[in-house]
Amino acid sequence: QVQLVESGGGLVQPGGTLRLSCAASGSKFRINAMGWYRQGPGKEREWVAQITRDKTTGYADSVQGRFTISRDNAKNTVDLQMNSLKPEDTAVYYCFANDITGTYWGQGTQVTVSS
């Protein structure tokens, strides 16, 4: 079973920056895509960003140009650099990873953007 451990959430002012990290362990198969979803208060879960093993990236329109996802295949880690944060970015952020057996999720880390 794959375990994902997230870190880096916190409270930040609008316009500020946070960097989220996620480390995967226990995978017996090659991890394909890794990325992030988020769920804000009273909102549905939404896809944020993902990155494949060959470093191809994709972003939701709402974060394009502000967030950057990166990955270290050797360490099985994925990071999300979040710049120019807005109150609308407030959410619990969940890391995910896919392998041939399915999709695995982190525990979630709270990001709060507020003055």
C-alpha positions as CSV (number, residue, x, y, z in Angstrom):
1,Q,0.0,0.0,0.0
2,V,1.2,3.5,-0.9
3,Q,1.4,6.1,1.9
4,L,1.5,9.8,1.2
5,V,2.6,12.3,3.8
6,E,2.0,16.0,3.2
7,S,3.5,19.1,4.8
8,G,3.7,22.8,4.3
9,G,0.2,24.1,4.9
10,G,-0.5,27.1,7.1
11,L,-1.9,30.6,7.3
12,V,-0.7,33.3,4.9
13,Q,-1.8,36.8,3.9
14,P,-3.2,37.5,0.4
15,G,-0.4,37.8,-2.1
16,G,1.8,35.6,0.0
17,T,3.5,32.3,-0.8
18,L,3.4,28.7,0.5
19,R,5.1,25.6,-0.7
20,L,3.4,22.2,-0.1
21,S,5.3,19.0,-0.1
22,C,4.2,15.3,-0.4
23,A,6.3,12.2,0.0
24,A,5.2,8.8,-1.2
25,S,6.4,5.5,0.2
26,G,5.6,1.9,0.0
27,S,4.8,1.7,-3.7
28,K,5.6,-1.7,-5.3
29,F,4.9,-0.4,-8.8
30,R,5.9,2.6,-10.8
31,I,4.1,5.8,-9.8
32,N,2.6,7.5,-12.8
33,A,0.9,10.8,-12.1
34,M,1.2,12.8,-8.9
35,G,-0.6,15.9,-8.0
36,W,-3.0,17.9,-5.9
37,Y,-6.7,18.4,-5.3
38,R,-8.3,20.8,-2.9
39,Q,-11.6,21.3,-1.2
40,G,-12.6,24.7,0.1
41,P,-15.3,25.4,2.7
42,G,-18.7,24.6,1.3
43,K,-17.2,23.6,-2.1
44,E,-16.7,20.4,-4.0
45,R,-13.3,18.9,-4.4
46,E,-11.5,20.3,-7.4
47,W,-8.4,19.3,-9.3
48,V,-5.5,21.7,-8.9
49,A,-2.4,20.4,-10.7
50,Q,-0.6,17.2,-11.7
51,I,2.7,16.1,-13.1
52,T,3.7,12.9,-14.9
53,R,6.9,10.9,-14.6
54,D,8.3,12.7,-17.7
55,K,7.5,16.1,-16.0
56,T,4.6,17.0,-18.1
57,T,2.4,19.4,-16.0
58,G,-1.2,20.5,-16.0
59,Y,-2.9,23.2,-14.0
60,A,-6.5,24.3,-13.3
61,D,-7.3,27.6,-14.8
62,S,-7.8,29.1,-11.4
63,V,-4.1,28.6,-10.5
64,Q,-2.4,28.8,-13.9
65,G,0.5,31.2,-13.7
66,R,0.5,31.3,-9.9
67,F,1.2,27.7,-8.9
68,T,4.1,25.5,-10.0
69,I,4.2,21.8,-9.5
70,S,7.4,19.8,-9.5
71,R,8.5,16.3,-8.9
72,D,11.5,14.2,-7.9
73,N,11.1,10.7,-9.2
74,A,14.1,9.4,-7.3
75,K,12.7,10.6,-4.0
76,N,9.0,10.0,-4.9
77,T,8.1,13.5,-3.8
78,V,5.9,16.2,-5.4
79,D,5.8,19.8,-4.4
80,L,3.4,22.6,-5.1
81,Q,4.8,26.1,-5.1
82,M,1.9,28.6,-4.5
83,N,2.5,32.2,-5.2
84,S,0.2,35.3,-5.2
85,L,-2.2,33.5,-3.0
86,K,-5.8,34.6,-2.9
87,P,-8.5,34.1,-0.2
88,E,-10.3,31.8,-2.8
89,D,-7.3,29.4,-2.5
90,T,-8.3,28.6,1.1
91,A,-8.9,24.9,1.2
92,V,-7.6,21.6,2.4
93,Y,-5.1,20.4,-0.1
94,Y,-4.7,16.7,-0.8
95,C,-1.8,15.0,-2.5
96,F,-2.5,12.1,-4.8
97,A,-0.5,9.5,-6.6
98,N,-1.4,6.9,-9.2
99,D,0.1,3.5,-9.9
100,I,-1.2,0.4,-11.6
101,T,-3.1,-0.6,-8.5
102,G,-5.1,2.6,-8.0
103,T,-5.1,6.1,-6.6
104,Y,-3.7,7.0,-3.2
105,W,-4.3,10.1,-1.1
106,G,-2.6,12.1,1.5
107,Q,-4.1,13.1,4.8
108,G,-4.6,16.7,3.6
109,T,-3.0,19.9,4.8
110,Q,-4.9,23.2,5.5
111,V,-4.1,26.3,3.6
112,T,-5.7,29.5,4.8
113,V,-5.3,32.8,3.0
114,S,-6.6,35.7,5.1
115,S,-5.6,39.1,6.4
